[in-house]
């Protein structure tokens, strides 16, 4: 991702975090890292899959 896409990526990340009821999103322009952490990761199958699908879908929409 180019630095000029930072604001859009942050907007998307915050939207997904809200949908997942995450505590929040922290961002920096000099690194790229996505972490999903929480108690529900063990008891709710598919959380990581859902996150990666959302990221992949957004990537696909951006390139189309």
C-alpha positions as semicolon CSV with decimal commas, in nm:
position;residue;x (nm);y (nm);z (nm)
1;X;0,000;0,000;0,000
2;X;0,124;0,345;-0,081
3;X;0,135;0,608;0,189
4;X;-0,126;0,807;-0,003
5;X;-0,374;0,523;0,074
6;X;-0,322;0,558;0,449
7;X;-0,640;0,755;0,524
8;X;-0,858;0,513;0,325
9;X;-0,698;0,210;0,494
10;X;-0,753;0,369;0,834
11;X;-1,117;0,441;0,751
12;X;-1,172;0,079;0,642
13;X;-0,992;-0,057;0,948
14;X;-1,205;0,152;1,183
15;X;-1,524;0,038;1,010
16;X;-1,428;-0,328;1,037
17;X;-1,320;-0,281;1,399
18;X;-1,658;-0,129;1,482
19;X;-1,842;-0,417;1,313
20;X;-1,634;-0,666;1,513
21;X;-1,684;-0,462;1,831
22;X;-1,308;-0,417;1,867
23;X;-1,171;-0,175;2,121
24;X;-1,011;0,037;1,855
25;X;-0,756;0,087;1,584
26;X;-0,405;0,223;1,627
27;X;-0,223;0,346;1,319
28;X;0,119;0,465;1,205
29;X;0,247;0,565;0,862
30;X;0,582;0,389;0,887
31;X;0,461;0,029;0,939
32;X;0,190;-0,209;0,824
33;X;0,053;-0,469;1,065
34;X;-0,291;-0,612;1,130
35;X;-0,364;-0,791;1,457
36;X;-0,680;-0,952;1,584
37;X;-0,662;-1,043;1,952
38;X;-0,929;-1,146;2,196
39;X;-1,099;-1,412;2,401
40;X;-1,345;-1,484;2,121
41;X;-1,067;-1,599;1,889
42;X;-1,074;-1,943;2,053
43;X;-1,446;-1,982;2,101
44;X;-1,578;-1,827;1,778
45;X;-1,451;-2,011;1,473
46;X;-1,402;-1,799;1,165
47;X;-1,312;-1,462;1,319
48;X;-0,968;-1,449;1,156
49;X;-1,116;-1,578;0,831
50;X;-1,377;-1,301;0,838
51;X;-1,109;-1,037;0,892
52;X;-0,890;-1,166;0,609
53;X;-1,189;-1,194;0,374
54;X;-1,281;-0,832;0,450
55;X;-0,925;-0,718;0,382
56;X;-0,906;-0,919;0,060
57;X;-1,245;-0,794;-0,060
58;X;-1,144;-0,435;-0,002
59;X;-0,816;-0,491;-0,183
60;X;-1,009;-0,638;-0,477
61;X;-1,250;-0,343;-0,484
62;X;-0,962;-0,095;-0,476
63;X;-0,788;-0,259;-0,773
64;X;-1,105;-0,287;-0,985
